[in-house]
Amino acid sequence: MTAVTGGRISTMGTPGRTTSLNFSYEEDAPDSSALSSSAMSIDRLFPALLECFGIILCGYVAGRANIITSTQAKGLGNFVSKFALPALLFKNMVLLDFGNVIWPFLWSILIAKVSVFVIVCVLTLVVASPESRYSKAGIFSIFATQSNDFALGYPIVEALYQNTHAEYLQYIYLVAPVSLMLLNPIGFAFCEIQKWKDQGNHQQSKFLIVGLVVLQVLKNPIVFMVIIGIIAHFVLHQTIPAFMAEFVDGLANSFGGAALFYLGLSMVGQLRKLTRSTVVTLILLITAKLLLMPLICKDMVDLLDNSNTSALNHSSLSNYAFLYGVFPTAPSVAIYAVYYNAELEVVTSGMVISTFLSAPIMYVSAWLLTIPWMDPELLMNSLQNVSFNISIVSLVALVWTITVMFLSKKFKRLPHMFTVNLFLAQFLTSCGMILWNFVVKKDNFIGQILTFTLLCTSLYSTYMWTGLIALSLVLLRRIEDLKASSGMLVIAGWGIPALVTAVMLISGEKMSDTIDSSFFYGKPQIICTTVIAALSILLGGGSLVCLSRGSWAQNDEIMEGDSSVGTAEDLVTEVEPENQTLVEPVTPSGDVNRGQCENNCESTDCLLVQVEELQQVADRQVARHVLLCLLLTVSLLANLSSCLWLLFNPVPGRLYLELQFFCAVANYGQGFLSFALFGLDKHLIILPFKKRLYNLWYGKKQEEQLENELPEDIRMTCTQFTKYHKDQCFHDIVKRRRCGKRTMVDCFLGCELVEWLQQVGLAQDRGEAVLYGMRLQQGGVLQHIKQEYGFQDSRLYYRFTE
């Protein structure tokens, strides 16, 4: 919301009056030689981000496809945390050059982390319920202050500063122990106090609790090797002996890729653990971690670092502190949550969300910080180019997503009916920004007004739909059929933005000296944006708070199952009016009555297949909708902060511009989020793709393959299961279900077999259970009722072969 006037960036007061604002960053522009020597290596940032998040994606795909199960991933996690990272810390502590350290920077980060820790801890103790306030205070405080410094932070810092400020890299190793050795023990102490209170008999003394916390910290290999490394630094005179240098290097060098890959593995399935009661908590924690922390870090460096005589070096260190604060939460916090059985859903989901939100924030911030001199024209053109480029890519993603919604026929059901309206608003926003890029540079008043009307109305509509979708989820819990009143929500979603835009066009005055669409009508537009954003935040936030009980994933499965079974029962009633149900009891002996479906379901209209097909329209995807509203609410908070900052602060400064670029990415890049959550429809894209891949890979093999040609592990698994476990499994999970007008079939759900395998100990986690089921299918022990799908942990129907 800035406008270019000459050599300054200005904001407008009342229409017709312009108030100039000078940014208080650097009074004099440094010469070109200083710029070239001090600028960060921004050209290396995108490859570094691509490398980091590419490896994370590989790990996620490996976990999602069960190439590496969660149990197997624990081994990699133990190697990373107990061998590779301690070796890396030991090496760098020995080689650390304390002479080049700017100590005020470390004190600034320390104060910033302690401040955030105390704020989160105190607020949690005040707000949380007495039954679990201490464990929540401990875990949440650790979550907000412990960053992923080494796996994700170090490669980013190396890409930015290796060629300009190489000494900044060693600060990572000096700052990390602040959390590990000072703040984390305080959080652990709160968790131990909670355990002590939960025991009731209070057998442990407080002195023993302190001793347990200290012992736990000292037993941590990371802390232990930091202490050993500092001692070796002085004993070995900053040199690692030749006989152990290669050994230490080998372990240390293995950390980077392995840690990122493990981070991707640890993200699999975490969002399923998210519950409705954690929405507000997540918003506050992510805000504290990604917004409050970097701001305090930067401000403390600006305040305490008076030793730098060069303003350029001072600002560079201050910018580095801001980037450090943006680093997302470390995966090790999830390990602490598991150990203390405290708020695992919040921590794991927050770790995933903060990791992916940190990428655009880091990129935008780093790019802006490479411009030491505030050139208004350059900044405005850059902001326009960023908005234009991201709108093009977002447009493509939205075309795909909207097509998927229509092909899957989800647009006919709630709440997807409202979600399609949001996608259409996002689509029109992207179109409006693309048109604005061409129209704003031409002296065409009518074209500018029409394009601005389209852009402003659709953007405000995306704001409104964020709150309205959250409201619809609340109403769906209480009113099963919202179609009668859905028209009112649609009118509000489009009518309120159109009304606000019309009022602004009638009463406002167009600014002739700006190309920024966010400030085309000056201060009236800022006020309108503030009102719309605040209204949607209150509506959406209040609605999300109302969704306070139960797990989204569990409720989704219940609704999906109930809807599917109910529809199937209706179908059975239509073809056979007798009082018969879809499910009938079955004996483990496998006694078949007349009409039993053999080997393959031969019914042309198989009811069970229809049940599977109905899942794609019966699934309301509540968890995805709430996550969509949550992330869009975070972007609305950024937009509201930007508006309020400009309304009440006469000197916005560089940080305001960083917020502006983040808002541009959030506003015009919403298509990425929509595509990520709804573009890869499970029933329309993923399952058919798996089906084709399964038929391509196993179809011909199973026709030609004899039993003695099966791999040894598959034959042993099938033999063991058939001999020792099949009868009991048949008794526990198999039910006789009607599949045709006069045929029945003994079958079970894939997710039921997965749970059974874990209960009896044949698999340690769901990933191993899926692999076990796949081996049984390859060995011919079980098959899909229509032999169309491979074995999956889902509500698909399978049967044992004779």
Beta strands, then each sheet from edge to edge (+ up, - down):
strand 1: 3-5
strand 2: 8-12
strand 3: 18-21
strand 4: 583-584
strand 5: 735-738
strand 6: 744-749
strand 7: 782-784
strand 8: 797-800
sheet 1: 1+ 2- 3+
sheet 2: 4+ 5- 6+ 8- 7+
end
